[in-house]
Amino acid sequence: MTWWHAAIVLVAGIWAGTINAVVGSGTLVTFPVLVALGYPPVTATTSNAIGLAPGTLSGAWGYRHELKGYWRQTAKFAVASFLGAIGGTILLLSLPKDAFEAVVPILVGLAVILVIVQPRVSKWVAKRREENGEEHQAGPLLMFFIFLIGIYGGYFTAAQGVMLMAVMGMLLSEPLQKLNGVKNVLAAVVNVVAGLIYAFVAPISWPVVLWLAIGSTAGGFLGAKIGRKLPPMVLRGVIVVVGTAAVIQLVVKQFSG
C-alpha cells in the first residue's frame, strides 16, 4: 500500500466512523473508496467490517450516557444481532464470489434509498407517537427484525444503522437519542462478530484494516461527541452522492468485465 492510498483510507475511516455514530451508513463511504483503489468487492467488504469495528465500539461508548438504565434491554437486542451476524458471515463465505459481486450493486442501491427516505420515516414515527400516545415495548417482532438486520450486516454492513433506527423507531417508545445509542451498540456487535470470523477465514487486506481502524476509532469519538451538531443534510448528502457513484462504478465494472 502506497502512502497516499493509506492517507485516503485513513480519511475515509474518520468520515465513516463519524457518520456511523450519527446516522449510520459509513460503509457507503469506505466501500466505494476501497473498490476504487482496486480491492475486490469481497476483500473490501471483509476488510471494511474489521476496520470499522473499533469505530462502532468508540461510537457506542460515546453514547453510554443515553443508555443509562437501558443496558439490560440492549443486551437482549445484542443477542439477536450476534446470531444474525453469524448467519450473514456464513452467507458471504459460502455463496460463490460471483454471486456477491452481482448482488452488491443492488445492496448499495438499497442502502442509498434507505438513507434518502430516513428523514420521512423519522417524521412518520414522531407523528405516530404523538397521535396514539402508546407505550411500545420490545417484543418478538422487533427481535426478529433485529436478527434479520444482523444477517444483512454480517453479509454487507452498509446502512444497517439506518435499518435499525427505522424498526426500533416504529416499534419502541424510547427517545430517538437513546435509540441511536442502542443502534451503535448493535452495529458494534455485528461488526465485531463478523470481523472476528473474517479475520480467520476470509481474504483480508491488513494494511486497509489498520488505517480504517485508526480513522474509524477517531471518527466514532468525534461523531458521538459533536456529530449531533453537524447538519444532518450535509452528512446525508455525502452518503447519497458517494453511494450513487459506487453503484454506477460497480455496474460499469460488471458490464465491462
N, C-alpha and C positions, 0 to 999 in steps of 0.2 A: 504493500500500500504506500503510495506517494504521500508527501506531506500535505499537499493540497487536497487530496482525497480525504485524508484524516481530518483536515480542518472543516471540510464540507460536512462530513458525517458528524463531527462534534457539534457544529452549529445546528444541524438538523435535529440532533438529540436534545439539545437545550430547548429548541422550539417545541418539539414533540412532548417533552416532559412537562412544559408549561401548559400546553393545550390539554394534555391528558388530565392534569389536575383540575382544570377549569371546566372543560366541556367534554373531554374525550376525543377520540379520532386522531391522536397524534401519529398513528401509523400511516395515515394518509399524507403525512409529510415525509417520514423516513423511508417508507417502502418505495415510492417513486424515485427518491434520491438514489437508493441502493441499486435499483434496476437501471437507472440512467448511468450509473458508474460501471455497469457491466456485470453485476451479480445476477445469477439465475434466480427466477422468482422463488423457488423453494428455499434456496440458501438465504435470500433476502428476508423471507418470512421467518425462518428459524433464528437467524442471527438477530433480527429485529425483536423477536419475542424475548430473547435472553437479554439483549442490550437495554430494552425499555423496562425490564422488570425492576431494577433499582429505582427508576424514576417513579413507577407506580407505588413503590413502597414509601418513598420520601413524600409523595403527594398524600398518601393515606395518613402518614404520621402528621403532616401539616394540618389535617382536618380532625385530629384526635379530640379537640375541644367540642366540636359539633356532635361527636359520637358519645359524649359522656352520658352514661346511663343506658346506652343502647348497644353495648358491645355484645351482650348475650344473644340478642336477636340477630346482630350482624354475623356472629359466629355460625348461627343456623343457616343463614343465607350462604355463608362461605363454604359450607359442606356441599351444597348444590353446585356452586361454582367449581369446586375442587373436582367433583365427579364428572361434571361436564367437560372440564379442561382435559381430563384424561381421555375421554371419548373423542374430543376434537383432535388431539395429537395422534391418536391411533388412526383416525381417518386420514390425516395428512401423510402419515408414514406408510399406510397400507395401500392407498389408492395410487394408481400409476401417475408418474410425474406429468405426463401429457394431460391427464385429467385436471390436475391442479392448474396448469398453465392455461387451459381452456376456460376454466370457470373463474379465474382470478379477476379478469376484467368485469365480469358480472358482479362479483363481490365488492370490488372497489366502487362500481357504479351504484350499487345498493347503499353502500356507506355514504357516498356523496348525497344521495337523495335523502337519507335519514338526517344528515347534518342540515340540509336545506329546510326540511319540514319540522325540525325540532322546536323552533320558536312557536309554531302553530300548536304543536302538541302541548307545550308547556302552558300556553294561554288557555287551551281547552281544559286541561287538568285543573288549573286555578279556578276557572269559571264553574266547572262541575262541582268543586268543593264548596264554593260559595253558595251554590244553588241548593244542594242537598244537605249540607252540614253534617254528613255522616262520618263516623269514625271507621276507617277501613283497617283491618288487622291483617297481618301476614297469614296466608292460607295456602293450601296445596297448589292452587293455580299459579300463584306468584312463585312458589318454589320450583314448579315445573318450567316456567318461563326463564327463571334464573339458570336452571340446569341447561336449557336449550341454548341460551346465550353463552354459557360456559363452553358448550360444544363448538359454537361458532368462533368464540375467542381462541380456543385451543387450535382451531383449524386456520383461522385468519383473523388477526386481532383487531383490524380496523373497525371503528365505530361501535365496539361492544359497550363502551361507556354511554353512548347515546341511546342504545337499545335498553340498557339497564335503567337509565333515568326515565325513559318513556314508560316502561312497565311498572316500575316502582311508583312513579308519579300517579299512575292511574289506579293502582291497587293498594296504596298506602296513604295515610293521612299525615305523615310526618312532614315537617318543613323541608323545602327543597334543598336548603343548605345542608341539612342533616343527610338527606338522600344522596347529595353529591359526595359526602364523606363516605357513605356506605358504598357508593359506586366505585370510589377509589380503592377501597379495601378489596372488593370483589374482583376488580380488574387486576389488582396486585396478586391475588390468589391465582387467577387464571394464568397470568404471565409467568409467575414463579414456577408453577407446576409444569406448564408447557416448556419453559426454558430448561428446567432440570432434566426433563425427558429428552429434549432435543440435544442437549449437551452431550449425551452419551450415545445417541443412535442416529443422529441426523447430520447432514452436511452443514458445517458452521464455518463462518469466517471470524476467527477470534479477534483480529485487529478491529473489525467492524464492531464487534461486541464491546470491546474495550472503550472505544471512543463514544459509542452510543450510551454506554453505561455511565461514563463520566458526565456527558452532556445531559442525559435524561434525569440523573440524580439532582444536578443543579437546577434543571428546569422544573422538577417536581416541587422542590422547596420554593422556588420563585412563584410557581403557579398557585400553590397553596397560600402563600403569604400576600401577594399583591395581584394575583391573576384576576380576582373578582373585581378589581378596579379597572381592568383593561376593557375597552369597548367590545362587547360580545360580537358585534357585527364585523369588526376587523378580524378577529380570530376565525369566525365562521367563513368570512370571505376568502381568507388564505386557504383554509381547508378545502373549500369548494373548487377554487382555481387549481390547486395542486392535484386534487383528486381527479378532476376532469382531465387535466393534462396526462395523468397516469393512465386513465382509461384509453385515451387516444393513442398513447405510446404503446401500450400493451396490445391493442387491437392491430395497429400498424405492424408491430413486430410479428404477430401471428400470421397475418396475411402475406408479409414479405418473406417469412421463414418457410 
